[in-house]
Amino acid sequence: MWHNHKPVAYNLWSFGSIAYAHIDKSLQKKLDPKADKCRLMGYQPGTKAFQLWRIWDRKIIIQHDIILDENTSNYPPPTESTIPFYIEEELEKLDQTTNSTG
């Protein structure tokens, strides 16, 4: 905006996406997994690394080599029990107005 061109946004990923962090071969045994399942928490300031929340031990790790899976859902779809009451009231009002006009 300040430099009269659009910023590059191809390397920005959504917060909370599932990521797989590569485990170095020197730390692996023969049948150990090659990656840890994590969630993307953000970007490490001053580097090209990512901040990841490693799910199995609940720790924040800094990692360069990741594979990001943005196609999977970050969070489960909302159900009636997860919808706040004020949204339910607004939905009811909307239904009443559409039923009375239609």
ROLO-727991 format. One line per 3 residues: their letters; for each residue x, y, z of N, C-alpha, C. Coordinates in steps of 0.001 Angstrom, whole numbers, plus 500000, padded with zeros to 6 digits. Last residue first. Layout:
<sites>
a = X/Y/Z/X/Y/Z/X/Y/Z; ... .
</sites>
This chain:
<sites>
gts = 457239/486094/504075/457119/485143/502976/455886/484407/502994; 457220/487644/506347/457248/488335/505063/456977/487392/503898; 457199/485748/508392/456103/486716/508344/456065/487465/506998 .
ntt = 459543/484320/507913/458251/483617/507860/457091/484595/507740; 461480/486274/508276/461353/485658/506947/460037/484917/506824; 461079/486863/510990/460885/487904/509983/460737/487328/508595 .
qdl = 461673/484393/512192/460346/484973/512349/460077/486043/511295; 464388/484045/511502/463387/483098/511024/461989/483672/511098; 465462/486218/512933/465580/486178/511481/464555/485215/510885 .
kel = 464936/485410/515542/464336/486651/515036/464354/486673/513514; 466540/483097/515615/465095/482985/515780/464383/484230/515256; 469068/484264/515328/468587/483342/514296/467073/483163/514385 .
eee = 469186/485701/517721/469205/486423/516449/468702/485544/515314; 469182/483559/519539/468098/484540/519569/468025/485313/518256; 471607/482322/518851/470363/481588/518679/469175/482547/518652 .
iyf = 473342/484303/519653/473263/484008/518221/471975/483240/517939; 473008/484167/522388/472612/485393/521698/472554/485193/520190; 474008/481622/523085/472573/481885/523172/472160/483136/522409 .
pit = 476483/480209/520841/476088/481029/521993/474611/481405/521922; 476772/476903/519867/476329/478218/519414/475910/479041/520627; 477246/474405/520876/478381/475329/520831/477996/476720/520353 .
set = 474902/472972/520671/475407/473220/522019/476578/474207/522020; 474562/472745/517927/473629/473576/518692/474162/473906/520072; 477895/473019/516568/476659/472292/516831/475759/473203/517645 .
ppp = 480337/473799/514079/479522/474171/515233/478273/473297/515340; 482927/471409/513241/481822/472304/512855/480957/472627/514067; 486191/471586/514846/484968/470874/514465/483859/471841/514090 .
yns = 488930/473229/513175/488102/473037/514355/486835/472309/513946; 490228/473019/510747/490989/473384/511944/490228/473064/513213; 489948/470465/508361/489254/471455/509179/490061/471737/510442 .
tne = 492442/470214/505820/491666/469646/506920/491053/470772/507730; 493899/471780/504114/492653/471215/503610/491807/470601/504717; 496335/472538/505030/495252/473507/505190/493905/472957/504725 .
dli = 498960/471290/506239/497751/470683/505695/496584/471627/505965; 502393/471729/505665/501154/472291/506172/499964/471645/505474; 505371/470585/506805/504389/470385/505744/503060/470813/506335 .
idh = 508507/472126/507632/507155/471677/507952/506395/471399/506672; 511422/473103/508807/510920/472124/507848/509551/471621/508288; 511789/474816/511011/511889/475326/509646/511177/474402/508662 .
qii = 510399/475462/514239/510773/474511/513191/510810/475195/511834; 510077/475461/517645/510424/476316/516509/510974/475394/515433; 507328/474456/519758/508629/474215/519136/508819/475203/517986 .
ikr = 505598/474158/522741/505839/475025/521586/507233/474717/521065; 503957/471141/523786/505055/472096/523869/505122/472926/522595; 502393/468740/524153/501887/470078/524474/503003/471093/524717 .
dwi = 503006/466271/523227/503589/466634/524528/503252/468065/524950; 501365/466046/520940/501521/464895/521837/502164/465252/523169; 501400/468539/519518/500186/468053/520159/500474/466990/521213 .
rwl = 503302/471347/519482/503383/469902/519288/502303/469254/520145; 502766/474198/517907/502375/473558/519150/502340/472067/518884; 505276/476210/516360/504315/475123/516289/504005/474606/517684 .
qfa = 506426/478839/514572/506141/478414/515937/505018/477397/515845; 508832/478670/511943/507452/478691/512402/507387/478290/513866; 511417/480716/510393/510903/479532/511074/509460/479758/511537 .
ktg = 513039/482645/509418/512070/482063/508491/511462/480797/509075; 513300/485316/511876/513776/484130/511160/512723/483692/510158; 512126/487439/513229/513533/487558/512830/514093/486364/512094 .
pqy = 509770/485507/515055/510286/486823/514658/511777/486774/514307; 508147/482762/513745/509208/483155/514662/509784/484490/514196; 504639/482768/513421/505936/482851/512771/506958/483333/513787 .
gml = 502213/480455/514744/502652/481747/514240/504016/481631/513589; 501145/477969/515168/500835/479014/516141/501248/480394/515648; 499925/475106/513732/500653/476332/513445/500201/477423/514412 .
rck = 500224/472056/515468/499345/473134/515003/500190/474386/514811; 501481/468764/514551/501487/470018/515307/500376/470929/514800; 502937/465618/514531/501727/466374/514216/501662/467581/515144 .
dak = 506224/465018/513399/505332/465219/514536/504127/466022/514076; 507707/462534/511241/507185/463872/511494/506295/463860/512740; 508470/459941/511047/509366/460921/510431/508917/462355/510668 .
pdl = 508295/457590/513806/507697/458447/512776/508696/459482/512264; 510503/454707/514045/509922/455946/514575/509287/456760/513460; 511896/452460/513312/510456/452474/513085/509766/453705/513662 .
kkq = 514659/453193/513839/514228/452570/512597/512726/452698/512326; 514709/456476/515313/515114/455077/515276/514459/454468/514052; 515831/459855/514974/514876/458789/514691/515520/457427/514887 .
lsk = 517726/461784/515148/516873/461610/516325/515865/460472/516161; 518884/461865/512674/519754/461502/513799/518957/461271/515087; 516847/462814/511046/517176/461389/511006/518054/460959/512174 .
dih = 514542/465111/512562/515857/464833/511982/516176/463342/512065; 511219/465405/511700/512132/464963/512759/513435/464568/512092; 509138/468048/510562/510118/467009/510240/510990/466696/511456 .
aya = 505843/468564/511488/507215/469023/511647/508173/467852/511429; 502925/469285/509965/503760/468144/510302/505208/468610/510302; 499989/471028/510972/501307/471018/510340/502051/469770/510802 .
isg = 496784/472381/510738/497574/471199/511067/498882/471270/510279; 496240/475797/511715/496254/474731/510725/497117/473568/511209; 496369/477937/513429/495710/476734/513906/495676/475598/512912 .
fsw = 496160/480481/511007/496490/480126/512376/495713/478880/512789; 496940/479980/507609/495956/480261/508650/496393/479685/509996; 499882/481473/506175/498958/480371/506388/498064/480661/507566 .
lny = 501652/483095/503703/500913/483273/504938/499866/482169/505058; 502928/483073/501263/503514/482266/502328/502822/482475/503676; 501652/484821/499573/501578/483404/499256/502121/482526/500373 .
avp = 501595/487562/499698/500903/486839/500758/500837/485340/500495; 503173/490545/499166/503228/489136/498824/502615/488353/499985; 501183/493536/498722/502147/492714/499461/502077/491259/499019 .
khn = 500964/495481/495707/500337/494594/496674/501397/493793/497422; 502376/498780/495502/502207/497421/495003/501642/496549/496121; 502983/501322/496558/502219/501228/495309/502233/499838/494686 .
hwm = 503961/501348/499084/504941/501313/497996/504285/501110/496638; 501906/501250/500820/502752/502434/500885/503729/502501/499719; 500821/498819/500000/500000/500000/500000/500870/501251/500000 .
</sites>
